[in-house]
Structure formats: C-alpha cells, structure tokens
Amino acid sequence: MKKQEVKNYSNCPIEATLGLIQGKWKVVIMFRLMNETRRFNELSRLLPGITQRMLTNQLRELEKDGLVHRKIYPQVPPKVEYSLTALADSLIPILLSLKDWGKTHMSAVEEKT
C-alpha cells in the first residue's frame, strides 16, 4: 500500500481544505452521509460507479481525517455504520454550494466534455 505524504498546509487554508476532501469520491460520500447514517452496502448502492475497494479506502481516509465517524456494533454478523462528524457538518454549506453550482452550470460543463 502506498504511504501518503504528510503535507504542511499551515500557510494556505484552501490547500488544507482541499487536502481533506480531494479525490473523486470524498465529497460525494459526504453528501450521501449528510442527512443520515448509512451502512457500507447502502453507500455502495448509492454510488454505483465506485468499487468496493475505493469506497473502503475513501471511508478510511475520511475517518482518519476526522470527517466520518465509523461505529461498529458488537454483533454477528458485524454491523458498521458511517456518519458525518461535527467537523464534516461544518462543511455542509460548502457541499450544498457545490450542488447548487452544479445544478446551475451542469449543461455548460457537459458541453465542454
């Protein structure tokens, strides 16, 4: 497994924020967790283009960065739920702004691709 480089973002708050949410899936995962706690398979169904491995990696990174809480229930079979932390809740206005921007400009973006 590739070791992630630790970067010092103390001089640029934008880089620090983007460092937490960078990647194709993190923002989408957070958006899907915005209103409710979800289990892994539920997230997988909501994100049909993501592989199981990628979802696992992205959830681990989000958890490591303090944006997602992973709750494990002591039962058989194991039950694991994911939810946003208070830190991630503070990003909700940004997520909603991204959604609104996408709605407004989606046709223009699709024309370019």
Phi, psi and omega per residue, in radians:
M1 nan 2.387 -3.114
K2 -1.273 2.297 3.131
K3 -1.441 2.305 -3.133
Q4 -1.373 2.486 3.101
E5 -1.390 2.357 3.079
V6 -1.573 2.184 -3.105
K7 -1.984 2.660 3.101
N8 -1.699 1.915 -3.108
Y9 -1.780 0.244 -3.000
S10 -1.080 -0.355 -3.111
N11 -1.635 -0.195 -3.081
C12 -2.464 1.826 -3.128
P13 -1.115 -0.517 3.112
I14 -1.166 -0.778 3.103
E15 -1.076 -0.690 3.126
A16 -1.096 -0.780 3.136
T17 -1.142 -0.858 3.135
L18 -1.103 -0.569 3.094
G19 -1.058 -0.583 3.129
L20 -1.341 -0.609 -3.011
I21 -1.956 0.158 -3.111
Q22 -1.167 2.671 -3.130
G23 2.003 2.747 -3.058
K24 -1.157 -0.542 -2.927
W25 -1.905 -0.356 -3.008
K26 -1.030 -0.819 -3.127
V27 -1.129 -0.679 -3.135
V28 -1.171 -0.733 3.092
I29 -1.065 -0.817 3.130
M30 -1.074 -0.686 3.113
F31 -1.074 -0.712 3.134
R32 -1.231 -0.381 3.098
L33 -1.646 -0.052 -3.004
M34 -1.016 -0.716 -3.030
N35 -1.865 -0.135 -3.133
E36 -2.827 2.771 3.046
T37 -1.335 2.437 -3.111
R38 -2.365 2.704 3.042
R39 -1.601 2.886 -3.061
F40 -0.987 -0.880 -3.090
N41 -1.127 -0.563 3.075
E42 -1.109 -0.809 3.087
L43 -1.079 -0.727 -3.141
S44 -1.047 -0.728 3.118
R45 -1.182 -0.598 -3.137
L46 -1.311 -0.295 -3.101
L47 -2.175 1.258 -3.010
P48 -1.084 -0.361 -3.115
G49 -1.523 -0.043 -3.069
I50 -1.736 2.472 3.068
T51 -1.421 2.807 3.126
Q52 -1.078 -0.706 3.139
R53 -1.112 -0.777 -3.138
M54 -1.131 -0.742 3.118
L55 -1.064 -0.770 3.106
T56 -1.040 -0.814 -3.129
N57 -1.111 -0.773 -3.114
Q58 -1.151 -0.716 3.094
L59 -1.110 -0.707 3.101
R60 -1.089 -0.759 3.126
E61 -1.140 -0.749 3.115
L62 -1.097 -0.670 3.095
E63 -1.164 -0.778 3.137
K64 -1.055 -0.630 -3.118
D65 -1.483 0.034 3.055
G66 1.409 0.330 -3.123
L67 -1.739 -0.408 -3.138
V68 -2.215 2.405 3.058
H69 -1.773 2.323 3.123
R70 -1.958 2.037 -3.134
K71 -1.913 2.162 -3.133
I72 -1.860 2.197 3.101
Y73 -1.641 2.319 -3.106
P74 -1.380 1.419 3.128
Q75 -2.593 2.933 3.100
V76 -2.107 2.201 -0.099
P77 -1.204 2.752 -3.093
P78 -1.048 2.492 3.082
K79 -2.095 2.187 -3.129
V80 -2.215 2.312 3.104
E81 -2.146 2.579 -3.138
Y82 -2.081 2.444 3.088
S83 -2.585 2.867 3.108
L84 -1.398 2.564 3.052
T85 -1.527 3.044 3.085
A86 -1.069 -0.630 3.109
L87 -1.084 -0.780 3.109
A88 -1.170 -0.636 3.091
D89 -0.997 -0.558 3.136
S90 -1.230 -0.260 3.090
L91 -1.576 -0.134 -3.093
I92 -0.959 -0.775 3.095
P93 -1.012 -0.614 3.110
I94 -1.202 -0.752 3.116
L95 -1.068 -0.743 3.129
L96 -1.177 -0.622 3.073
S97 -1.135 -0.706 3.085
L98 -1.089 -0.733 3.112
K99 -1.077 -0.815 -3.141
D100 -1.098 -0.751 3.119
W101 -1.066 -0.759 3.130
G102 -1.071 -0.729 3.109
K103 -1.081 -0.749 -3.093
T104 -1.211 -0.672 -2.972
H105 -1.966 0.126 -3.060
M106 -1.011 -0.763 -3.097
S107 -1.128 -0.686 3.120
A108 -1.155 -0.671 3.129
V109 -1.200 -0.735 -3.132
E110 -1.114 -0.576 3.100
E111 -1.116 -0.548 -3.104
K112 -1.340 -0.390 -3.061
T113 -1.715 nan nan
